[in-house]
């Protein structure tokens, strides 16, 4: 580590946290750096302790959990071992959509509630809250996992990112802070053209980032663009991919073009970082000190290597507890121990997130995760969505209407949003359905596109059959 980075880590960052009232960030980071090498039994003891406190708190402070625990005839006192959590009810996305305020802890200071929202990888939009302390622990968890990829405080980072809510604001204070503590450049993958991919290629060579953080599909798209154009790629030390499933073909092309290892990461807006690869690349270590993960099949724990639904319990967000939250993803456990020495449980693979780019008439590209946040994340009344595209400049919304669906206002909102990002000439269609089903593999595809960018040779997909739509 350079003298500059050590100064940023040991002096400037603590001062910045103190100024912002975020001293808990330092405390959590110190804890997570120590605890990652704890024996498995000690990690499990910590999880049991935090789960017991969480269940007691949720039952006594959150009307939703008192009601659902009583209905299921379970009580916090019944929780003795990690296996006992399987007897508690599962939290669904629709519960958060319809009962959010009764999940927030009664008496929690309103000024401490940090509002956030997500369109959801399963197309079910929701809003939620976390405490200021939980925001601090999420930051610390991210820094800990970043370090596994050789990425530390003060490093230069390039982002291929589609969620504008994550892009720092351009105030002079923020610009100064970025220049000193977090030097970074962004390629907004919510709106991608060949021209801005070419410009970002030049910016990478000028900026010379140590690490790239990218949506998995965006990194693969960028890599294929450079390869097709025979443009020499800037080679960072590592690329961290997240937000979408990293397919083997995509990983291969990213590593070939950029000449570095890819570190796969799994997370979601509701609980932040869930798991990521270490330097050994043998599965994704979970953020076990702050989250408890279950993988279940037919209601029973899945065996190592066996795919099942992922349930996540946030151990540290007491403001709005998420207990056995069905996140909408499919995964499997990795067996055995990792050579890195960390005993944090590992995910072998993820199979439940796949998003495609949508293509506008002018060949602009819009990522599925971004359109989710831009549209349904801001309009929870819509309900649940799946986006389909069968031709350039067209998009179809398949809609399971929420209980507060507003017709025609919500449809007008979807039309305006799609045209704002895909172009004014976009043909917007919709179809109302009773249910959005998963694939045979268990995957739910939020965005299904049969259209490929022209510059990706050989990337065309065959058209899929279309249901008869209603058109705007």
Order of alpha helices (4+ residues) and beta strands (2+ residues): alpha-alpha-alpha-alpha-alpha-alpha-beta-beta-alpha-beta-alpha-beta-alpha-beta-alpha-beta-alpha-beta-beta-beta-beta-beta-beta-beta-beta-beta-beta-alpha-beta-beta-alpha-beta-beta-beta
